Amino acid sequence: MSSSKFSDEFKRDAVAQITERGYPVREVSKRLGVSPYSLYAWKKKFAQASSGEAEKDTEIRRLKKELARVSEERDILKKATAYFARDAK
């Protein structure tokens, strides 16, 4: 079994040209000197890896929203505490 002559970074860049920038597979294939079959295989391989990343991104967005809400609640409670402490004197 021979080793791949393309690095994972090269493969990811090639797939990104197809998926993110919208170039046709045929054009990327000619420009990079790679067979379209290889591009489709790389696309499949890296799409599976990126689906896990998409789940992580969704979780990060959810956690950021929750953090913003909790921070706002904390700030409101701080202001209320200061207000009632001022009135108690």
Backbone as a chain_set.jsonl record, in Angstrom:
{"seq": "MSSSKFSDEFKRDAVAQITERGYPVREVSKRLGVSPYSLYAWKKKFAQASSGEAEKDTEIRRLKKELARVSEERDILKKATAYFARDAK", "coords": {"N": [[0.847, -1.172, 0.0], [0.716, 2.106, -0.961], [1.975, 5.26, 0.215], [0.167, 8.31, 0.685], [0.49, 11.024, -1.577], [-0.345, 13.504, -1.051], [-0.862, 15.936, 1.449], [-2.899, 16.055, 4.454], [-3.731, 18.635, 4.931], [-3.611, 19.805, 2.371], [-5.579, 18.276, 1.141], [-7.84, 19.021, 2.637], [-7.981, 21.737, 1.958], [-8.513, 21.507, -0.771], [-11.036, 20.284, -0.697], [-12.406, 22.311, 0.617], [-12.457, 24.263, -1.356], [-14.392, 23.26, -2.994], [-16.679, 22.839, -1.347], [-17.0, 25.169, 0.291], [-16.294, 27.428, -1.229], [-17.55, 26.975, -3.588], [-16.628, 26.039, -6.079], [-16.675, 24.045, -9.054], [-16.242, 20.47, -9.048], [-14.875, 19.363, -11.197], [-13.384, 21.54, -12.202], [-11.678, 22.159, -10.025], [-10.345, 19.766, -9.877], [-8.883, 19.713, -12.325], [-7.301, 22.017, -11.993], [-5.741, 21.42, -9.723], [-4.568, 19.033, -10.384], [-5.577, 16.559, -9.646], [-7.48, 13.576, -9.441], [-11.018, 13.525, -10.099], [-12.345, 11.537, -8.681], [-10.743, 11.157, -6.452], [-11.131, 13.621, -5.207], [-13.87, 13.467, -4.564], [-13.77, 11.332, -2.757], [-12.162, 12.439, -0.72], [-13.817, 14.506, 0.009], [-15.97, 13.121, 1.101], [-14.672, 11.85, 3.223], [-13.737, 14.019, 4.824], [-16.098, 15.327, 5.314], [-17.431, 13.686, 7.07], [-15.799, 13.968, 9.294], [-16.163, 16.67, 9.791], [-18.812, 16.812, 10.55], [-18.969, 16.165, 13.208], [-17.657, 18.372, 14.212], [-19.53, 20.315, 13.578], [-21.578, 19.714, 15.333], [-20.277, 20.352, 17.703], [-19.921, 23.102, 17.311], [-22.593, 23.942, 17.367], [-23.253, 23.332, 19.998], [-21.472, 25.053, 21.31], [-22.497, 27.563, 20.513], [-25.004, 27.427, 21.79], [-24.223, 27.311, 24.482], [-22.952, 29.79, 24.727], [-25.132, 31.534, 24.433], [-26.573, 30.831, 26.709], [-24.732, 31.578, 28.674], [-24.701, 34.361, 28.281], [-27.33, 34.982, 29.059], [-27.33, 34.166, 31.778], [-25.352, 35.848, 32.769], [-26.589, 38.322, 32.423], [-28.747, 38.026, 34.195], [-27.307, 37.859, 36.596], [-26.177, 40.432, 36.689], [-28.499, 41.98, 36.972], [-29.365, 41.098, 39.478], [-27.234, 42.014, 41.057], [-27.566, 44.791, 40.808], [-30.08, 45.056, 41.989], [-29.523, 44.225, 44.601], [-27.732, 46.229, 45.402], [-29.464, 48.416, 45.282], [-31.459, 47.826, 47.236], [-29.817, 47.64, 49.469], [-29.004, 50.252, 49.74], [-31.391, 51.512, 50.439], [-31.851, 50.383, 52.925], [-30.279, 51.642, 54.765]], "CA": [[0.0, 0.0, 0.0], [1.572, 3.278, -1.061], [1.566, 6.398, 1.038], [-0.465, 9.388, -0.072], [1.444, 12.081, -1.914], [-0.959, 14.771, -0.665], [-1.057, 16.07, 2.893], [-4.286, 16.279, 4.871], [-4.013, 20.069, 4.756], [-3.886, 19.989, 0.941], [-6.878, 17.658, 0.868], [-8.874, 19.878, 3.242], [-8.075, 22.939, 1.124], [-9.18, 21.129, -2.019], [-12.449, 20.082, -0.365], [-12.97, 23.623, 0.941], [-12.724, 24.955, -2.613], [-15.636, 22.715, -3.534], [-17.817, 22.993, -0.44], [-17.163, 26.521, 0.832], [-16.177, 28.472, -2.259], [-18.496, 26.65, -4.648], [-16.041, 25.684, -7.361], [-17.038, 22.697, -9.509], [-15.237, 19.424, -8.82], [-14.078, 19.213, -12.419], [-12.429, 22.657, -12.281], [-10.672, 21.97, -8.966], [-9.578, 18.597, -10.284], [-7.919, 20.12, -13.357], [-6.378, 23.026, -11.46], [-4.821, 20.837, -8.751], [-3.964, 17.819, -10.909], [-6.077, 15.452, -8.836], [-8.649, 12.983, -10.096], [-12.298, 13.85, -9.455], [-12.671, 10.464, -7.75], [-10.03, 11.454, -5.203], [-11.803, 14.751, -4.573], [-15.115, 12.975, -3.955], [-13.398, 10.517, -1.595], [-11.721, 13.368, 0.323], [-15.002, 15.237, 0.454], [-16.712, 12.205, 1.968], [-13.866, 11.628, 4.432], [-13.69, 15.207, 5.667], [-17.465, 15.691, 5.69], [-17.723, 12.905, 8.272], [-15.061, 14.588, 10.391], [-16.7, 17.991, 10.089], [-20.138, 16.712, 11.161], [-18.699, 16.244, 14.645], [-17.336, 19.764, 14.49], [-20.772, 21.079, 13.499], [-22.258, 19.495, 16.607], [-19.553, 21.139, 18.703], [-20.246, 24.507, 17.066], [-23.956, 24.155, 17.843], [-23.185, 23.323, 21.46], [-20.79, 26.28, 21.725], [-23.465, 28.657, 20.367], [-26.013, 27.296, 22.844], [-23.594, 27.674, 25.747], [-22.73, 31.243, 24.735], [-26.429, 32.165, 24.709], [-26.887, 30.596, 28.122], [-23.815, 32.415, 29.444], [-25.179, 35.743, 28.189], [-28.54, 35.077, 29.872], [-26.958, 34.06, 33.183], [-24.625, 37.076, 33.097], [-27.589, 39.381, 32.541], [-29.447, 37.794, 35.459], [-26.383, 38.223, 37.673], [-26.08, 41.889, 36.735], [-29.754, 42.489, 37.522], [-29.348, 40.818, 40.912], [-26.272, 42.928, 41.679], [-28.192, 46.106, 40.877], [-31.156, 44.989, 42.978], [-28.889, 44.164, 45.92], [-27.224, 47.57, 45.701], [-30.62, 49.294, 45.478], [-32.078, 47.536, 48.538], [-28.835, 47.952, 50.503], [-29.018, 51.705, 49.876], [-32.638, 51.858, 51.126], [-31.829, 49.833, 54.281], [-29.482, 52.507, 55.643]], "C": [[0.891, 1.232, 0.0], [1.053, 4.408, -0.19], [1.024, 7.505, 0.129], [0.568, 10.471, -0.375], [0.889, 13.468, -1.561], [-1.179, 14.796, 0.85], [-2.543, 16.281, 3.204], [-4.68, 17.743, 4.702], [-4.36, 20.379, 3.297], [-5.272, 19.449, 0.603], [-8.017, 18.51, 1.421], [-9.066, 21.16, 2.426], [-8.806, 22.642, -0.185], [-10.678, 20.948, -1.786], [-13.119, 21.412, -0.059], [-13.276, 24.419, -0.33], [-14.05, 24.507, -3.212], [-16.82, 23.093, -2.645], [-18.053, 24.428, -0.005], [-17.161, 27.593, -0.249], [-17.036, 28.197, -3.483], [-17.911, 26.346, -6.015], [-16.493, 24.279, -7.774], [-15.886, 21.709, -9.305], [-14.314, 19.301, -10.024], [-12.999, 20.302, -12.521], [-11.313, 22.496, -11.247], [-9.759, 20.801, -9.322], [-8.505, 18.962, -11.304], [-6.858, 21.049, -12.788], [-5.33, 22.403, -10.548], [-4.126, 19.572, -9.252], [-4.335, 16.588, -10.106], [-7.29, 14.881, -9.543], [-9.929, 13.388, -9.356], [-12.705, 12.793, -8.43], [-11.991, 10.685, -6.399], [-10.72, 12.591, -4.464], [-13.098, 14.309, -3.893], [-14.829, 12.143, -2.706], [-12.961, 11.408, -0.432], [-12.91, 14.123, 0.898], [-15.812, 14.382, 1.425], [-15.981, 12.016, 3.302], [-13.926, 12.834, 5.362], [-15.072, 15.71, 6.049], [-17.859, 14.935, 6.953], [-17.024, 13.512, 9.478], [-15.674, 15.929, 10.774], [-18.098, 17.929, 10.692], [-20.013, 16.742, 12.676], [-18.374, 17.663, 15.06], [-18.592, 20.627, 14.458], [-21.57, 20.923, 14.787], [-21.595, 20.299, 17.717], [-19.869, 22.621, 18.55], [-21.638, 24.847, 17.571], [-23.974, 24.222, 19.361], [-22.518, 24.594, 21.983], [-21.729, 27.47, 21.62], [-24.514, 28.624, 21.473], [-25.448, 27.732, 24.192], [-23.324, 29.171, 25.842], [-24.023, 31.996, 25.017], [-26.793, 32.019, 26.182], [-25.999, 31.448, 29.021], [-24.272, 33.87, 29.439], [-26.409, 35.947, 29.067], [-28.206, 35.074, 31.354], [-26.199, 35.315, 33.627], [-25.586, 38.247, 33.282], [-28.367, 39.239, 33.848], [-28.578, 38.2, 36.644], [-26.287, 39.729, 37.821], [-27.336, 42.519, 37.325], [-29.794, 42.271, 39.03], [-28.367, 41.722, 41.657], [-26.881, 44.313, 41.857], [-29.296, 46.124, 41.925], [-30.589, 44.967, 44.391], [-28.373, 45.538, 46.323], [-28.376, 48.531, 45.998], [-31.236, 49.081, 46.858], [-31.104, 47.809, 49.684], [-28.797, 49.447, 50.767], [-30.246, 52.138, 50.684], [-32.619, 51.402, 52.584], [-31.106, 50.751, 55.25], [-30.263, 53.608, 56.226]], "O": [[1.737, 1.381, 0.881], [-0.139, 4.499, 0.101], [1.389, 7.604, -1.042], [1.411, 10.793, 0.463], [1.566, 14.479, -1.748], [-1.621, 13.814, 1.447], [-3.332, 16.639, 2.329], [-5.824, 18.052, 4.37], [-5.297, 21.13, 3.026], [-6.038, 20.081, -0.124], [-9.036, 18.7, 0.757], [-10.196, 21.609, 2.231], [-9.622, 23.441, -0.644], [-11.493, 21.406, -2.586], [-14.273, 21.625, -0.432], [-14.252, 25.168, -0.371], [-14.744, 25.29, -3.861], [-17.834, 23.601, -3.125], [-19.202, 24.864, 0.062], [-17.935, 28.549, -0.19], [-17.231, 29.078, -4.32], [-18.628, 26.391, -7.014], [-16.673, 23.415, -6.916], [-14.713, 22.075, -9.382], [-13.102, 19.15, -9.87], [-11.854, 20.025, -12.877], [-10.138, 22.679, -11.566], [-8.551, 20.85, -9.093], [-7.349, 18.564, -11.161], [-5.668, 20.892, -13.062], [-4.164, 22.797, -10.581], [-3.192, 19.088, -8.612], [-3.519, 15.688, -9.908], [-8.048, 15.618, -10.175], [-9.92, 13.571, -8.139], [-13.337, 13.114, -7.424], [-12.576, 10.436, -5.346], [-10.877, 12.541, -3.244], [-13.388, 14.73, -2.773], [-15.554, 12.233, -1.715], [-13.344, 11.165, 0.712], [-13.0, 14.35, 2.104], [-16.282, 14.874, 2.451], [-16.598, 12.023, 4.368], [-14.144, 12.678, 6.564], [-15.204, 16.454, 7.021], [-18.548, 15.483, 7.814], [-17.596, 13.563, 10.567], [-15.701, 16.286, 11.952], [-18.539, 18.908, 11.294], [-20.878, 17.297, 13.355], [-18.77, 18.107, 16.138], [-18.706, 21.575, 15.235], [-22.167, 21.882, 15.276], [-22.276, 20.862, 18.573], [-20.064, 23.32, 19.544], [-21.848, 25.917, 18.142], [-24.64, 25.08, 19.941], [-22.954, 25.152, 22.99], [-21.768, 28.306, 22.523], [-24.873, 29.663, 22.028], [-26.112, 28.436, 24.953], [-23.451, 29.758, 26.917], [-24.02, 32.982, 25.754], [-27.26, 32.965, 26.817], [-26.468, 31.983, 30.026], [-24.236, 34.538, 30.473], [-26.523, 36.967, 29.745], [-28.736, 35.888, 32.111], [-26.391, 35.788, 34.747], [-25.415, 39.063, 34.188], [-28.615, 40.233, 34.532], [-29.065, 38.818, 37.59], [-26.31, 40.252, 38.935], [-27.252, 43.48, 38.089], [-30.21, 43.158, 39.777], [-28.651, 42.149, 42.776], [-26.739, 44.935, 42.909], [-29.434, 47.097, 42.667], [-31.124, 45.626, 45.283], [-28.558, 45.962, 47.464], [-28.258, 49.376, 46.886], [-31.505, 50.047, 47.573], [-31.539, 48.178, 50.775], [-28.581, 49.868, 51.904], [-30.149, 53.034, 51.523], [-33.316, 51.993, 53.409], [-31.31, 50.639, 56.459], [-29.723, 54.414, 56.984]]}, "num_chains": 1, "name": "protein.A"}
